[in-house]
Amino acid sequence: NTERPQIAKQIYRRTLPNGLEIFICPRPGTGTVFTQAVVKTGSIHEGRFLGCGLSHFLEHMVFSGTEHYPGHTDIADRVNKLGGRLNASTGYSTTQYYMELPAEAAAEGVDMIYDMIANPLFPQERFLHEKDVILRECAMRDDRPATAVYEKFLASAFRKHPLRVPIIGYGEKIATVDREIMRAYYEERYSPARTAFVVAGDVDPVQMADHIEKTASSWRMGRIDDPILTPEPMQNMLRQAQTFYNDPFAWVIAGWREPGS
């Protein structure tokens, strides 16, 4: 793609003393701005709580009230009022929070996302509510053959590495998670040194970077160590597995290891 090097040249980048990275891609005249905070932590980083789905659970909890937006719908209501949209997703190695807003609300959008990831409240009643939601979401996997075959595929491809475990975790282990475990995991994994703010849209890159720096410079650096991931033993022969499901279609997944992986 010949456009990609040109886009790279347009990106304004800044790293704060606390380690937070800022990437801004100006798009003058669009009238909108897309803001994303990427936290470099996911399901493979859950250590002794592997299978508890802490990364995904935590993603749910940061929507449940923050220091400056204490109500569990305050941020969502404000985004809707501004005519924007808000969402998030959890992966194996990262968690993303993103918001699209009119350009004039760009700074406010940054402030809301920052408050979500840096100042969550973890109210107990919302913790219990979200835990129930996630347990039901976990149970719904039994009705999805595509999900069942994909999880079977990962469990066959990886015997030791945490990639073998579903991002959402297992119901039996999710049920053991309490608020203290969640808070400890947050304190261990969420920090500016693991976070990048990405802004694309109708903004002045220097002014936006200055605003993010003013907003996020007080976020303490926190822990910067990472868990040691169990290495996957070398695979020297074909692996294959089957799972049976009451579905009229056959689902097939095939994968190959890259050299050195």
N, C-alpha and C positions, 0 to 999 in steps of 0.2 A: 504494500500500500504506500504509494508515494506521498500521500497526505500526512502520514504519521510523523515523519521527521519534521515537517513544517509545524505541526501541532506542538511537538516537543520544544521547538524554539520559542513558542509563544508562552510556555508555562513559566510562571513566576514561582520561585521556590525560596522558602526560608525555614530554618531550623531554630527553635527557641532554646535558651539555655537549659530548660528542663527536659529537652529531648523531643518535644512535640514537633512534627513536621507539617509544613504548610505547602500546598500546591494549588496554584490559582491559574485557571485558563480563562482569560477574558473573551467574551463574545458580545461586543458592543452592539446595541440596537435590538437585541433579542427580547428585552423587556422582562426576562425571567432569570432566575438563578437556581442552580442545583448545588446543594451542599451535602457533603457526605463525610462522616467521621468513620474511619476504619481503625478498629482496635485489633492489634495483632495477637488475638487469642481465640481459640476455638476448641472443638471437642477433643482434639489430640493433646491438649495441654492440661487435662483435668487430673493427671497424676493418680493418686490413690483413690480418687473419686470417679475414675473412669467408668462410664456407663450410667452415671447419675444425670447426665445431660445438663451439667451446671452452666455451660456457656449459653445454651439455648434458653434455659430457665432464667438466667441473668438478663438476657435480651428482653424477655417479657417483663421483668421486674423494673427495669429503668423507665418503662412507660407508666409506672404506678405512682408517680409523685416524686418531685425533686425539691430542693431547697427553696427555689424561687417560684415553683409551680407545684404546690403541695397536693392539689387534688389529682386523682388518678386520671381525669380527663382534661385537665387544664391545658396541657400542651396541645393535645389533639384538637380541642375546641378552638384554641387560638389559631392553629394552622388552618382549620376549616374556615374560620372567620376571615382570614387573609386570602382565601381562595387557593390554598396550596394543598400539598399532599405530604404525608409522612409515613415512613415504613422502615423496616429493618429486616435483616436476615443473618443467620448464623451458619458458618461453614466449618470445615475441619480445622482451619488454621487462622481464620479471621472472623470478626463480627462487624457488620456494617449497619450504620444508622444514616438514613438519608431523607432529605426534605427538598421539595421544589416549591418555590415561592415567587411572587412578583419581585422584580429587582429592588424596589424601594423597601422591601422587608428583609433584604439579605442579611443585614447585621443582626436583626432580631432572630432570624432563623439560626444563625451561628450560635447566638446566646442560648437558645432553647436546646439545641443539640449538645452544646457543651455542658449545660446544666444536667442533662440526662446522664451523660457518661461520667461526669466529675462529682455530682452532688445528689445521687439517688437516695431516697429515704428508706426504702424497703419496709413499708408499713405492714405489720403482721397480718391484718385482715386481708390485704391484697395479696400477700404471700400465699396464704391458704387458698385464696380464690384462684390465683394463677397456677398453683400446684395442681388443683383439681382440673383446670383447663388443659394443662399439659398431659396429665394422666389420661384424660379422655382422648386427646390428640394422639397420644402414643397407642392407645387401644385401637384407634381407627386404622392404623397401619394394617391390621388383619384383614381389612376390606379392600386393600389395594394390591393387586398382584404385581404391578410394576415395582412397588416398593419392596415387596417380599423377595422378588428375584434379585433386585439390586443389593439388598442387604446380604442375601445368600452369596452373591458374587464377591462382595468385599470380605466376608468371613472366610471365603475360600482362597482369595488372593493374598490375604494378610493373616498370618497365624500368630504373630507376636506384636507387630506394630499397632498403635492405637487406631489406625485407620480402619481396623476390622470392626470397630464399634459404631453403631448408628449415632448420628449427631444428637438426636433427641434423647438417646439413652434407652434404658430398659425400665418398664413400669415398676418392677420390684425394687430397683435401686433408686428411682426417682422418689418413691414413697418414703425413703429413709432420709431425704434431704430436709433439714430444718433451716430456719432463718439465720442461725449462727454460721452454719456451713456456707450458706450463700454469701453472707457478709465477708467471711474470711476469704472466700474465693475471689470476690470482687477486689478486696484490698491487695490480694496477691497478684492479680492479673491485669487490672485496669490501671494504667499509669500513662502520663504523657509520652514517656519514652517508647511506648508501644502503640502510640496513636498518631494517625495522620488525618489532617483536615484537607479535603479536596473541594474546591469551589470552582464551578464553571458557569459562566453567564455574564450578564450585563453589569459588571462591577469594575471598579478601578483596582488593579491587583495590589498596588502598594497600600492604598487606603484599607482594603479588606484585610491584608496581612497585618497591618498595624492594629486593626480592631481585634483580630483573633489573638494577637500577642497580648494586647491589653486585657482581654477576657481570660486567657488561659495561662498567663505567666505565673499566677499564684498557685496553680495546680502542682502539688509537691511531686517530686520525681518518683517516689515510691520504689517498689522492688523492680529490679532490672534483670534478675536472673531468670533463666528458663529451665523447665524440667528437662531431664535427659530422656529422650524418647527411646523406647526399646527398639533396637535395630531389627529389621526383618531378615531372617536367615535367607541365604541364597536358595533360589528355586531351581532345581535341575531336572524337572520333569513336568509333564502336563498335569494340571489339576482340573477337575471338572466335578460339578455337583448338580443335583436336580432337586427341585421342590415342586410339590403337586398342589394345585389350586383349582377350585371349582370355577373355571373360567373358560369360555369357548375359544380363547386365543392362546397361542403359545408365545411366551416371552423368552427372548434369548439375549444374553450379554456375553461378549467375548472381550478379552483384554490381553495385552502383551506387556511384559516388562521392558522398559528401556534399558539399554546397556548401562551398567553401573548402578542401577536402581535395585 
